[in-house]
Amino acid sequence: MNNTHIAIDGNEANIPNRVGSNVYAYKVLTALSELIHNRTDVQVTVLLSSEAVSDMPEKRGNWTYVTLPPKFFWTQWALPIHLFLNKTKYDVFFTPGHYAPRLCPIPYVSSVMDTAYLEYPNQFNKADTLKLTEWTKYSVAHAQKVITISNFTKECVEKSYSRNPQDVVVAYPGTTITSYKVSATYRKKVLRKFKIKKPYILFVGTLQPRKNIITLIEAYETFVRLTASRSLPTKGKRATSSTTPQLVLAGKTGWLADPILERIDVSPLKKHIIQTGFITNKEKQVLYEEAFVSTLLGLFEGFGIPPLESFYYGTPAVVSNTTSLPEVVETAGIQVDPLNTKEAAEAFYSVYTATSRQKLIWKRRGIKQTKKFSWIESAKIILETLLDVSSSNKQ
């Protein structure tokens, strides 16, 4: 059996406070490290622009780190120089992000999270849009294989960059969810901190245009009107309230959020719309567990972690029936047209008025759905892809 030496760009993972693509890169590297732990036929060298942070996978015989200064223009300067000087050493290069070096002397595999920058360029700042558009185009065009995080993103890559379907590989992310022991006192403390009163609808994510928050607010207003105008069914046990339900927006304010903030300000239910700002993972767990429903009516999702988080914590989720979300939630989620406020409101109402039995069914489906997504399984697909690329170039 031939040995394979894999070089990996570890910069995306090598930061202390990870979000989004940083979490993805870190989890992929951690799973790959675990996967090859006892293999003697695979060697990995992780390339960094600064020393590895403390929680990066432990260095050992077949997993090592090389630091390449300077940080400035690292991907297009220090990295390709190193690869040129070591092109006979490495068999394949992998980047868990969108960007590969412009001049890469060895076969490589790149990754694409989503192509929202092509569909909604006005929702990114100009510098980011230019970088994502041009660098991703080059990286995808010259990669032997491309890793995507959903079938939806795979189709976008094939269509936008004219790649052969056989060269675009889906490796679903795992569920990066932590479960904490939470006391009743802490639960009350969290709800009191954010002035949250049950029942409430929960959105978790950055407040930005493609998350479709304005439509969510309008759907929420319609839902509240429904609760005020309808009589509850008499059959079955229900846990409803005479209190006006709240809408909790849990996450930081993102790019181009002014129209969202203005819409909140003019809402007749303004005092019932709660913005938490940044929340810790432990606070997030409480907010999910205490909500009667969570929602993600996003217009463009490369994958969609929040519904899986919601399922894990036992709360039903109402999500868009577009982009990647149907393949993520399948029958465990309640799917609606993200532009139809009445449909979303009716979905909220159906959960709000559901019987205890129906809620238990949703809970069981949701928990089962989360078990379909594993970082180890994702790493297996990525490793197999890297070995295939290496093997085909040795022939």
ZATITOR-337095 format. One record per residue (C-alpha): residue number from 1; residue in three letters; x, y, z. Coordinates in steps of 0.25 Angstrom, whole numbers. Example, Ala and Ser with C-alpha at 12.3 -4.5 7.8 and 13.67 -1.06 7.14 Angstrom:
<pt 1; ALA; <49; -18; 31>>
<pt 2; SER; <55; -4; 29>>
***
This chain:
<pt 1; MET; <0; 0; 0>>
<pt 2; ASN; <5; 14; -4>>
<pt 3; ASN; <7; 24; 7>>
<pt 4; THR; <-1; 37; 4>>
<pt 5; HIS; <4; 51; 10>>
<pt 6; ILE; <-7; 61; 11>>
<pt 7; ALA; <-4; 76; 13>>
<pt 8; ILE; <-16; 84; 19>>
<pt 9; ASP; <-18; 99; 21>>
<pt 10; GLY; <-22; 100; 35>>
<pt 11; ASN; <-23; 115; 37>>
<pt 12; GLU; <-38; 115; 37>>
<pt 13; ALA; <-38; 106; 49>>
<pt 14; ASN; <-27; 112; 56>>
<pt 15; ILE; <-34; 123; 64>>
<pt 16; PRO; <-39; 123; 78>>
<pt 17; ASN; <-53; 129; 76>>
<pt 18; ARG; <-59; 121; 65>>
<pt 19; VAL; <-72; 124; 57>>
<pt 20; GLY; <-77; 118; 44>>
<pt 21; SER; <-67; 114; 34>>
<pt 22; ASN; <-56; 114; 46>>
<pt 23; VAL; <-65; 103; 53>>
<pt 24; TYR; <-66; 95; 41>>
<pt 25; ALA; <-51; 95; 38>>
<pt 26; TYR; <-48; 92; 52>>
<pt 27; LYS; <-58; 80; 53>>
<pt 28; VAL; <-53; 74; 40>>
<pt 29; LEU; <-38; 75; 45>>
<pt 30; THR; <-42; 69; 58>>
<pt 31; ALA; <-50; 57; 52>>
<pt 32; LEU; <-39; 55; 41>>
<pt 33; SER; <-28; 54; 52>>
<pt 34; GLU; <-37; 44; 60>>
<pt 35; LEU; <-40; 36; 47>>
<pt 36; ILE; <-25; 34; 43>>
<pt 37; HIS; <-20; 32; 57>>
<pt 38; ASN; <-16; 18; 56>>
<pt 39; ARG; <-13; 18; 41>>
<pt 40; THR; <1; 16; 36>>
<pt 41; ASP; <-2; 19; 21>>
<pt 42; VAL; <-6; 34; 23>>
<pt 43; GLN; <2; 45; 28>>
<pt 44; VAL; <-4; 59; 30>>
<pt 45; THR; <3; 73; 31>>
<pt 46; VAL; <-5; 84; 35>>
<pt 47; LEU; <0; 98; 30>>
<pt 48; LEU; <-2; 110; 38>>
<pt 49; SER; <2; 125; 38>>
<pt 50; SER; <3; 125; 53>>
<pt 51; GLU; <6; 115; 64>>
<pt 52; ALA; <-6; 105; 67>>
<pt 53; VAL; <-16; 109; 77>>
<pt 54; SER; <-17; 100; 89>>
<pt 55; ASP; <-29; 92; 85>>
<pt 56; MET; <-24; 88; 71>>
<pt 57; PRO; <-23; 73; 69>>
<pt 58; GLU; <-11; 68; 77>>
<pt 59; LYS; <2; 67; 69>>
<pt 60; ARG; <7; 52; 67>>
<pt 61; GLY; <15; 43; 58>>
<pt 62; ASN; <5; 44; 46>>
<pt 63; TRP; <-1; 58; 49>>
<pt 64; THR; <9; 70; 50>>
<pt 65; TYR; <9; 85; 48>>
<pt 66; VAL; <17; 95; 40>>
<pt 67; THR; <16; 110; 43>>
<pt 68; LEU; <19; 118; 31>>
<pt 69; PRO; <21; 133; 33>>
<pt 70; PRO; <18; 144; 29>>
<pt 71; LYS; <3; 145; 32>>
<pt 72; PHE; <1; 156; 21>>
<pt 73; PHE; <-4; 150; 8>>
<pt 74; TRP; <-1; 136; 14>>
<pt 75; THR; <-10; 128; 4>>
<pt 76; GLN; <-4; 135; -8>>
<pt 77; TRP; <10; 136; -3>>
<pt 78; ALA; <16; 128; 8>>
<pt 79; LEU; <7; 116; 5>>
<pt 80; PRO; <10; 114; -10>>
<pt 81; ILE; <25; 116; -7>>
<pt 82; HIS; <25; 105; 3>>
<pt 83; LEU; <17; 96; -6>>
<pt 84; PHE; <26; 98; -18>>
<pt 85; LEU; <38; 95; -9>>
<pt 86; ASN; <32; 83; -4>>
<pt 87; LYS; <24; 78; -16>>
<pt 88; THR; <31; 65; -16>>
<pt 89; LYS; <27; 63; -2>>
<pt 90; TYR; <12; 65; -2>>
<pt 91; ASP; <3; 56; -11>>
<pt 92; VAL; <-10; 65; -9>>
<pt 93; PHE; <-14; 78; -3>>
<pt 94; PHE; <-27; 81; 4>>
<pt 95; THR; <-34; 94; 8>>
<pt 96; PRO; <-46; 93; 17>>
<pt 97; GLY; <-50; 107; 12>>
<pt 98; HIS; <-53; 114; -1>>
<pt 99; TYR; <-39; 119; -4>>
<pt 100; ALA; <-27; 111; -10>>
<pt 101; PRO; <-14; 117; -14>>
<pt 102; ARG; <-14; 123; -28>>
<pt 103; LEU; <-1; 115; -32>>
<pt 104; CYS; <-3; 101; -26>>
<pt 105; PRO; <8; 92; -31>>
<pt 106; ILE; <1; 79; -26>>
<pt 107; PRO; <-13; 74; -28>>
<pt 108; TYR; <-23; 80; -18>>
<pt 109; VAL; <-37; 79; -12>>
<pt 110; SER; <-45; 91; -9>>
<pt 111; SER; <-58; 93; -1>>
<pt 112; VAL; <-70; 102; -3>>
<pt 113; MET; <-80; 105; 8>>
<pt 114; ASP; <-90; 112; -1>>
<pt 115; THR; <-91; 122; -12>>
<pt 116; ALA; <-100; 133; -6>>
<pt 117; TYR; <-90; 143; -11>>
<pt 118; LEU; <-94; 140; -25>>
<pt 119; GLU; <-109; 140; -22>>
<pt 120; TYR; <-109; 152; -12>>
<pt 121; PRO; <-96; 160; -15>>
<pt 122; ASN; <-103; 173; -10>>
<pt 123; GLN; <-104; 166; 4>>
<pt 124; PHE; <-89; 166; 6>>
<pt 125; ASN; <-79; 177; 6>>
<pt 126; LYS; <-72; 180; -7>>
<pt 127; ALA; <-58; 175; -3>>
<pt 128; ASP; <-64; 161; 3>>
<pt 129; THR; <-72; 160; -10>>
<pt 130; LEU; <-60; 162; -19>>
<pt 131; LYS; <-51; 153; -11>>
<pt 132; LEU; <-62; 142; -10>>
<pt 133; THR; <-66; 143; -25>>
<pt 134; GLU; <-52; 143; -31>>
<pt 135; TRP; <-44; 134; -22>>
<pt 136; THR; <-55; 123; -21>>
<pt 137; LYS; <-56; 123; -36>>
<pt 138; TYR; <-41; 121; -38>>
<pt 139; SER; <-41; 111; -26>>
<pt 140; VAL; <-53; 103; -31>>
<pt 141; ALA; <-48; 103; -46>>
<pt 142; HIS; <-34; 97; -43>>
<pt 143; ALA; <-38; 87; -32>>
<pt 144; GLN; <-38; 73; -35>>
<pt 145; LYS; <-50; 71; -26>>
<pt 146; VAL; <-59; 81; -18>>
<pt 147; ILE; <-65; 77; -5>>
<pt 148; THR; <-79; 83; -2>>
<pt 149; ILE; <-87; 83; 11>>
<pt 150; SER; <-101; 79; 4>>
<pt 151; ASN; <-107; 74; -9>>
<pt 152; PHE; <-112; 88; -11>>
<pt 153; THR; <-99; 94; -10>>
<pt 154; LYS; <-93; 83; -20>>
<pt 155; GLU; <-104; 87; -30>>
<pt 156; CYS; <-100; 102; -28>>
<pt 157; VAL; <-85; 99; -31>>
<pt 158; GLU; <-88; 90; -43>>
<pt 159; LYS; <-97; 101; -49>>
<pt 160; SER; <-89; 113; -45>>
<pt 161; TYR; <-75; 108; -49>>
<pt 162; SER; <-79; 97; -59>>
<pt 163; ARG; <-72; 86; -51>>
<pt 164; ASN; <-75; 71; -55>>
<pt 165; PRO; <-84; 65; -44>>
<pt 166; GLN; <-74; 54; -42>>
<pt 167; ASP; <-64; 64; -37>>
<pt 168; VAL; <-73; 71; -26>>
<pt 169; VAL; <-75; 63; -14>>
<pt 170; VAL; <-85; 65; -2>>
<pt 171; ALA; <-80; 63; 12>>
<pt 172; TYR; <-90; 68; 21>>
<pt 173; PRO; <-85; 75; 34>>
<pt 174; GLY; <-88; 68; 47>>
<pt 175; THR; <-96; 73; 58>>
<pt 176; THR; <-87; 82; 67>>
<pt 177; ILE; <-96; 82; 79>>
<pt 178; THR; <-92; 82; 94>>
<pt 179; SER; <-102; 78; 105>>
<pt 180; TYR; <-100; 85; 118>>
<pt 181; LYS; <-106; 82; 132>>
<pt 182; VAL; <-116; 93; 134>>
<pt 183; SER; <-123; 96; 147>>
<pt 184; ALA; <-137; 102; 149>>
<pt 185; THR; <-130; 114; 155>>
<pt 186; TYR; <-121; 116; 143>>
<pt 187; ARG; <-133; 115; 134>>
<pt 188; LYS; <-140; 126; 141>>
<pt 189; LYS; <-127; 134; 141>>
<pt 190; VAL; <-126; 134; 126>>
<pt 191; LEU; <-140; 137; 123>>
<pt 192; ARG; <-140; 148; 133>>
<pt 193; LYS; <-127; 154; 127>>
<pt 194; PHE; <-133; 155; 113>>
<pt 195; LYS; <-147; 159; 118>>
<pt 196; ILE; <-153; 147; 112>>
<pt 197; LYS; <-166; 142; 116>>
<pt 198; LYS; <-172; 129; 111>>
<pt 199; PRO; <-178; 125; 101>>
<pt 200; TYR; <-168; 130; 90>>
<pt 201; ILE; <-163; 127; 76>>
<pt 202; LEU; <-148; 126; 75>>
<pt 203; PHE; <-139; 130; 64>>
<pt 204; VAL; <-124; 127; 65>>
<pt 205; GLY; <-114; 134; 56>>
<pt 206; THR; <-108; 147; 51>>
<pt 207; LEU; <-118; 158; 48>>
<pt 208; GLN; <-116; 160; 33>>
<pt 209; PRO; <-124; 161; 20>>
<pt 210; ARG; <-123; 147; 15>>
<pt 211; LYS; <-128; 141; 28>>
<pt 212; ASN; <-142; 147; 24>>
<pt 213; ILE; <-144; 154; 38>>
<pt 214; ILE; <-154; 164; 32>>
<pt 215; THR; <-163; 153; 27>>
<pt 216; LEU; <-162; 146; 40>>
<pt 217; ILE; <-166; 158; 48>>
<pt 218; GLU; <-178; 159; 39>>
<pt 219; ALA; <-182; 145; 40>>
<pt 220; TYR; <-180; 146; 55>>
<pt 221; GLU; <-190; 158; 55>>
<pt 222; THR; <-200; 150; 47>>
<pt 223; PHE; <-198; 138; 57>>
<pt 224; VAL; <-201; 147; 69>>
<pt 225; ARG; <-214; 152; 62>>
<pt 226; LEU; <-218; 137; 60>>
<pt 227; THR; <-216; 134; 74>>
<pt 228; ALA; <-225; 145; 78>>
<pt 229; SER; <-236; 142; 68>>
<pt 230; ARG; <-237; 127; 69>>
<pt 231; SER; <-243; 118; 79>>
<pt 232; LEU; <-235; 106; 83>>
<pt 233; PRO; <-239; 92; 79>>
<pt 234; THR; <-245; 85; 91>>
<pt 235; LYS; <-239; 71; 89>>
<pt 236; GLY; <-225; 67; 94>>
<pt 237; LYS; <-216; 73; 105>>
<pt 238; ARG; <-210; 86; 101>>
<pt 239; ALA; <-200; 96; 108>>
<pt 240; THR; <-205; 110; 103>>
<pt 241; SER; <-205; 123; 110>>
<pt 242; SER; <-213; 136; 110>>
<pt 243; THR; <-200; 144; 110>>
<pt 244; THR; <-196; 150; 96>>
<pt 245; PRO; <-185; 141; 90>>
<pt 246; GLN; <-172; 147; 88>>
<pt 247; LEU; <-162; 147; 77>>
<pt 248; VAL; <-148; 145; 82>>
<pt 249; LEU; <-137; 148; 72>>
<pt 250; ALA; <-124; 142; 78>>
<pt 251; GLY; <-111; 146; 71>>
<pt 252; LYS; <-102; 158; 67>>
<pt 253; THR; <-106; 169; 58>>
<pt 254; GLY; <-100; 167; 44>>
<pt 255; TRP; <-97; 174; 31>>
<pt 256; LEU; <-108; 182; 25>>
<pt 257; ALA; <-117; 180; 37>>
<pt 258; ASP; <-123; 194; 38>>
<pt 259; PRO; <-136; 191; 30>>
<pt 260; ILE; <-138; 179; 40>>
<pt 261; LEU; <-136; 189; 52>>
<pt 262; GLU; <-146; 199; 46>>
<pt 263; ARG; <-156; 188; 44>>
<pt 264; ILE; <-156; 184; 58>>
<pt 265; ASP; <-157; 199; 62>>
<pt 266; VAL; <-170; 201; 55>>
<pt 267; SER; <-176; 187; 59>>
<pt 268; PRO; <-189; 188; 67>>
<pt 269; LEU; <-183; 177; 75>>
<pt 270; LYS; <-169; 184; 77>>
<pt 271; LYS; <-169; 182; 92>>
<pt 272; HIS; <-171; 167; 90>>
<pt 273; ILE; <-159; 165; 80>>
<pt 274; ILE; <-147; 162; 88>>
<pt 275; GLN; <-133; 164; 83>>
<pt 276; THR; <-122; 157; 91>>
<pt 277; GLY; <-110; 160; 84>>
<pt 278; PHE; <-98; 150; 86>>
<pt 279; ILE; <-102; 138; 94>>
<pt 280; THR; <-93; 127; 100>>
<pt 281; ASN; <-95; 112; 96>>
<pt 282; LYS; <-101; 109; 110>>
<pt 283; GLU; <-111; 121; 109>>
<pt 284; LYS; <-115; 116; 95>>
<pt 285; GLN; <-118; 103; 100>>
<pt 286; VAL; <-128; 109; 110>>
<pt 287; LEU; <-134; 118; 100>>
<pt 288; TYR; <-136; 106; 90>>
<pt 289; GLU; <-142; 97; 102>>
<pt 290; GLU; <-152; 107; 107>>
<pt 291; ALA; <-157; 112; 93>>
<pt 292; PHE; <-170; 105; 88>>
<pt 293; VAL; <-164; 106; 74>>
<pt 294; SER; <-151; 111; 66>>
<pt 295; THR; <-151; 116; 52>>
<pt 296; LEU; <-141; 118; 41>>
<pt 297; LEU; <-148; 125; 29>>
<pt 298; GLY; <-135; 127; 22>>
<pt 299; LEU; <-135; 130; 7>>
<pt 300; PHE; <-121; 124; 4>>
<pt 301; GLU; <-115; 113; 13>>
<pt 302; GLY; <-103; 105; 10>>
<pt 303; PHE; <-107; 95; 21>>
<pt 304; GLY; <-115; 100; 33>>
<pt 305; ILE; <-110; 96; 47>>
<pt 306; PRO; <-120; 104; 55>>
<pt 307; PRO; <-132; 94; 52>>
<pt 308; LEU; <-123; 82; 56>>
<pt 309; GLU; <-119; 89; 69>>
<pt 310; SER; <-134; 91; 72>>
<pt 311; PHE; <-137; 77; 69>>
<pt 312; TYR; <-126; 72; 78>>
<pt 313; TYR; <-132; 81; 90>>
<pt 314; GLY; <-146; 75; 87>>
<pt 315; THR; <-152; 87; 81>>
<pt 316; PRO; <-160; 87; 67>>
<pt 317; ALA; <-155; 95; 56>>
<pt 318; VAL; <-162; 103; 45>>
<pt 319; VAL; <-153; 105; 33>>
<pt 320; SER; <-152; 109; 18>>
<pt 321; ASN; <-156; 99; 8>>
<pt 322; THR; <-144; 104; -1>>
<pt 323; THR; <-129; 103; -3>>
<pt 324; SER; <-123; 92; 6>>
<pt 325; LEU; <-133; 92; 18>>
<pt 326; PRO; <-142; 81; 12>>
<pt 327; GLU; <-131; 72; 12>>
<pt 328; VAL; <-126; 76; 26>>
<pt 329; VAL; <-139; 74; 33>>
<pt 330; GLU; <-147; 64; 24>>
<pt 331; THR; <-160; 60; 31>>
<pt 332; ALA; <-155; 65; 44>>
<pt 333; GLY; <-157; 79; 41>>
<pt 334; ILE; <-169; 87; 37>>
<pt 335; GLN; <-166; 93; 24>>
<pt 336; VAL; <-173; 106; 18>>
<pt 337; ASP; <-171; 116; 7>>
<pt 338; PRO; <-161; 126; 13>>
<pt 339; LEU; <-168; 138; 6>>
<pt 340; ASN; <-182; 134; 10>>
<pt 341; THR; <-185; 140; 24>>
<pt 342; LYS; <-199; 134; 25>>
<pt 343; GLU; <-193; 120; 23>>
<pt 344; ALA; <-182; 122; 33>>
<pt 345; ALA; <-192; 128; 43>>
<pt 346; GLU; <-201; 116; 42>>
<pt 347; ALA; <-189; 107; 44>>
<pt 348; PHE; <-186; 114; 57>>
<pt 349; TYR; <-200; 113; 61>>
<pt 350; SER; <-201; 98; 58>>
<pt 351; VAL; <-189; 96; 68>>
<pt 352; TYR; <-194; 106; 78>>
<pt 353; THR; <-208; 98; 79>>
<pt 354; ALA; <-202; 84; 77>>
<pt 355; THR; <-206; 73; 86>>
<pt 356; SER; <-195; 67; 96>>
<pt 357; ARG; <-196; 55; 87>>
<pt 358; GLN; <-192; 62; 74>>
<pt 359; LYS; <-181; 70; 81>>
<pt 360; LEU; <-175; 57; 86>>
<pt 361; ILE; <-176; 52; 72>>
<pt 362; TRP; <-168; 64; 67>>
<pt 363; LYS; <-158; 63; 78>>
<pt 364; ARG; <-155; 48; 74>>
<pt 365; ARG; <-154; 51; 59>>
<pt 366; GLY; <-145; 63; 62>>
<pt 367; ILE; <-135; 55; 71>>
<pt 368; LYS; <-135; 44; 61>>
<pt 369; GLN; <-131; 54; 50>>
<pt 370; THR; <-119; 60; 57>>
<pt 371; LYS; <-113; 46; 58>>
<pt 372; LYS; <-112; 45; 43>>
<pt 373; PHE; <-101; 56; 43>>
<pt 374; SER; <-87; 52; 48>>
<pt 375; TRP; <-73; 59; 47>>
<pt 376; ILE; <-66; 45; 46>>
<pt 377; GLU; <-75; 41; 34>>
<pt 378; SER; <-72; 55; 28>>
<pt 379; ALA; <-57; 53; 30>>
<pt 380; LYS; <-58; 39; 24>>
<pt 381; ILE; <-63; 44; 11>>
<pt 382; ILE; <-53; 56; 11>>
<pt 383; LEU; <-42; 46; 14>>
<pt 384; GLU; <-46; 36; 3>>
<pt 385; THR; <-47; 48; -7>>
<pt 386; LEU; <-33; 52; -4>>
<pt 387; LEU; <-27; 38; -5>>
<pt 388; ASP; <-35; 37; -18>>
<pt 389; VAL; <-29; 50; -24>>
<pt 390; SER; <-15; 45; -19>>
<pt 391; SER; <-16; 32; -25>>
<pt 392; SER; <-21; 36; -39>>
<pt 393; ASN; <-9; 46; -40>>
<pt 394; LYS; <1; 35; -36>>
<pt 395; GLN; <-3; 26; -48>>
***
